[in-house]
Amino acid sequence: MFTTVTVLSAVLVGCAAPGQEEFGLLLHGEQAFRAGHYERSVDRLSRYLTSAGGAAHADRARYVRGMAQARLQRRASAYNDLQWAAGHADDTDVRWRSHAVLGIMHFEDSRWRTAARHLSAAAGLMPDGPPKDALLYRWGLSLERSGDWAASRRPYQLVITNFADGPYAKLTRRRLELRADHFAVQCGVFSQSRNARSMANELRTNGLDTHVRTELRGGTTRYVVLVGRYETYDVAIAALARVRGYVADAVLWP
């Protein structure tokens, strides 16, 4: 899964025409980024943008500088550069990459609806093939976490249709098969229904809203003990912390 901005930078940086003196600062900024010298990258690209006055390749410079700012944990500066690149770039490659990184960053910052909007824009612009499946899966998660469960099925279905043998297909199939429309807290999974009912009854004595759900997992029927029905991820996370006071290894469902 996309968890950092690194994978989105690999293709773009370093693609300027070599030997053109006017692109020296831009090239040096991109080379510094690739080498992990992010402060140097920001310095060179900032100087290029000042000297270029917003002319050729400003979108590309803002994109790479935004990536460097993100790696330096300067989130506000990174958002500013990437948002500019996403909105102004003529180069489709720069635009989809900028939207993708913005989507990932907003996801990391728990802004689910904004993340979904940028990931949707990136998916509409980027070429087919990996890492599009990872981006589609993250888009679906963003929609779920904002409470838009029905809409999440669209990017999930695109994963199944276009990446049936990819690494995200199994995860996506499970979410489509569950057809969940809420989050819950999973407290236990049992092969015997009586064991599941016993746990559920015990949790109810502690005032927890508990129910047992039957699921097919790995081709075998399982009985899942769940607490609550929460439309959004943020509410579910708060509930998880409370439930772990009774079941230490409780996790979110689905």
Secondary structure, 3 states (H helix, E strand, C coil): CCCCCHHHCCCCCCCCCCCCHHHHHHHHHHHHHHCCCHHHHHHHHHHHHHHHCCCCCHHHHHHHHHHHHHHCCCHHHHHHHHHHHHHHCCCHHHHHHHHHHHHHHHHHCCCHHHHHHHHHHHHHHCCCCCCHHHHHHHHHHHHHHCCCHHHHHHHHHHHHHHCCCCCCHHHHHHHHHHCCCCEEEEEEEECCHHHHHHHHHHHHCCCCCEEEEEEEECCEEEEEEEEEEECCHHHHHHHHHHHCCCCCCCEEEC
